[in-house]
Amino acid sequence: MSASVRLAIDVMGGDFGPRCIIPAIARCLSTHPGLKVILVGSSESMHEQVTHYPLPQDRIRWVPATEIILADDSPASVLRHKRDASMRVAIEQVRDGVADGCLSAGNTGALMVLARSILGTLEGIERPAIMAALPVSGKACHVLDMGANVDCSATQLFEFAVMASETVRETTGLARPRVGLLNIGREVHKGGKVVRDVSDMLRRCPALNYVGHIEGDGLFRDEADVVVCDGFVGNVVLKASEGLALYLQSELKQALAANRWLRLMSPLLRSALKPFGERHDPARYNGASLLGLNGVVVKSHGAANQLAFETAIERAMIACRAGLPKRIAHKLAECRLQL
């Protein structure tokens, strides 16, 4: 990863703002010599963190922004107001060619609406989609849409599959990512008309490695590298997965605390379980890609800690270096000719 990347980062977004984001930026600048960062936000809010985590002045640029988009701000109101919000200004850096990509931990709906309005979509794309990675068997299963589009047509789901397949191929090195369609059964006749229609489209596209329908448990059985669904289902899957992980962690801690012998063995158990925890640590999979836009935009989880935000920065760098929008546009044109 030697090519230079200019990344515009909304420093005011997320639950923790600069006190999490600045240390993550400092760490990534020290480990990635090709990274240059455009810090977008209030300099007063960043001052204390920059004092504790000095940044190389030749590789950063400050762009002031006086407003912050809050978690409860509606996307519609954000479009009309808050013209100097840090999220909007960061996206504008990509539009103006100053940055190769944008990263924010702010309001997801506002980020999608602003990115679509400011950057526009790739030619022929009906709707952009949000793709996130879930930890599965020590690797990532990429799922989309994660909430941007509640109701989707067969054409839109087909476009999601193409965009995700090309993104995973370019960013992970998988030559032929396995693409699955989330459904209530494996049989071809299962599911609603939209699911059956998009399944037929995917089968007729040899450019994609379509493996058929995937049931909910198949997400965690490493049956596909890309799983396609509408935004309603995808968001439910994501939240349920996060909730289940936290629940299991809580149950394990309670079980260990309730048994005297297990408490005595806790140092050994922690050591034995450490690799498991690292493989399934959500922080190592942070960074959702907004696909279908004329520019690279990555969304970090709002509650991301420093490690998680570092992961999001690295994902954004990979996407920028791959030139994802152009790659996706080319792949879409190829796949449309095969239908």
Secondary structure, 3 states (H helix, E strand, C coil): CCCCEEEEEECCCCCCCHHHHHHHHHHHHHHCCCEEEEEEECHHHHHHHHHHCCCCHHHEEEEECCECCCCCCCHHHHHHCCCCEHHHHHHHHHHCCCCCEEEECCCHHHHHHHHHHHHCECCCCCCCEEEEEEEECCEEEEEECCCCCCCCCHHHHHHHHHHHHHHHHHHHCCCCCEEEEECCCCCCCCCCHHHHHHHHHHHCCCCCEEEEEECHHHHHCCCCCEEECCHHHHHHHHHHHHHHHHHHHHHHHHHHHHCHHHHHCHHHHHHHHHHHHHHCCHHHHCCEEEECECCEEEECCCCCCHHHHHHHHHHHHHHHHHCHHHHHHHHHHHHHHCC
